[in-house]
């Protein structure tokens, strides 16, 4: 059975507004990854390791952007505002569907 790899945040569905896309963006927020790293071709184990690092980085802030220190909160706001703008330009709708 062939392993599936992540397509990368730039090629991810919904303009990257997916669970994996959020992990990558949060890694950028916390400086775990440079913003130039899109994670294209990453295997599931690599994404799992990234998830664990991001989860650990969020823990002191109860996983809430409002609890981030000013610098990180500003970085989060900028990264996500740009992501939402790009996703909407590609047809993403923030409204949840019945199955979500």
C-alpha positions in Angstrom: 0.0 0.0 0.0 1.5 3.3 -1.0 1.7 6.1 1.5 -0.2 9.2 0.8 1.6 12.5 1.0 0.4 16.0 1.7 -0.1 18.0 -1.5 1.2 21.2 0.2 -0.7 24.1 1.6 -0.7 25.9 -1.8 -2.4 22.9 -3.5 -4.6 21.9 -0.6 -8.4 22.0 -1.1 -10.4 25.0 0.0 -7.4 27.3 -0.4 -5.6 25.4 2.3 -8.4 26.0 4.9 -8.2 22.4 6.0 -7.0 20.7 9.2 -3.6 20.1 7.7 -3.4 23.6 6.3 -4.1 25.0 9.7 -1.3 22.9 11.2 1.1 24.3 8.6 0.0 27.9 9.3 0.2 27.5 13.0 3.7 26.2 12.6 4.5 29.4 10.7 2.9 31.4 13.5 5.1 29.8 16.2 8.3 29.8 14.1 8.4 26.0 13.9 8.6 26.3 10.1 9.5 29.2 7.9 6.7 30.5 5.8 8.5 29.3 2.7 7.9 25.7 3.8 4.6 24.5 2.2 5.1 20.8 3.3 4.4 19.5 -0.2 5.2 15.8 -0.4 5.4 15.3 3.4 4.4 11.9 4.5 1.8 11.2 7.2 4.4 10.7 9.9 6.0 14.0 9.1 2.7 15.8 9.4 2.0 13.9 12.6 5.3 15.1 14.1 4.5 18.7 13.0 1.0 18.4 14.6 2.6 17.4 17.9 5.0 20.3 17.8 2.2 22.8 17.0 -0.1 21.3 19.7 2.7 21.7 22.3 3.3 25.3 21.2 -0.4 26.1 21.7 -0.7 24.5 25.1 0.5 27.5 27.2 -2.2 29.6 25.5 -5.1 27.1 25.9 -5.2 26.8 22.1 -6.8 30.2 21.9 -5.5 33.0 19.6 -6.9 35.6 22.1 -4.4 34.3 24.7 -1.4 34.6 22.5 1.2 37.3 23.4 0.8 40.5 21.3 3.6 39.6 18.8 2.3 36.0 18.2 -1.4 37.2 18.1 -0.5 39.8 15.4 1.4 37.2 13.4 -1.6 34.8 13.7 -4.0 37.5 12.6 -1.8 38.4 9.6 -1.2 34.8 8.4 -4.9 33.9 8.8 -6.2 37.1 7.2 -4.1 36.4 4.1 -5.1 32.8 4.1 -8.8 33.6 4.3 -8.5 36.2 1.5 -6.8 33.6 -0.8 -9.3 30.9 0.1 -12.3 33.1 -0.6 -10.8 34.1 -4.0 -10.7 30.4 -4.8 -14.3 29.9 -3.9 -14.0 28.8 -0.2 -17.0 29.5 1.9 -16.6 29.8 5.7 -20.1 28.6 6.4 -20.3 25.0 7.7 -22.1 22.5 5.6 -24.7 20.1 7.1 -22.1 17.3 7.3 -19.4 19.3 9.1 
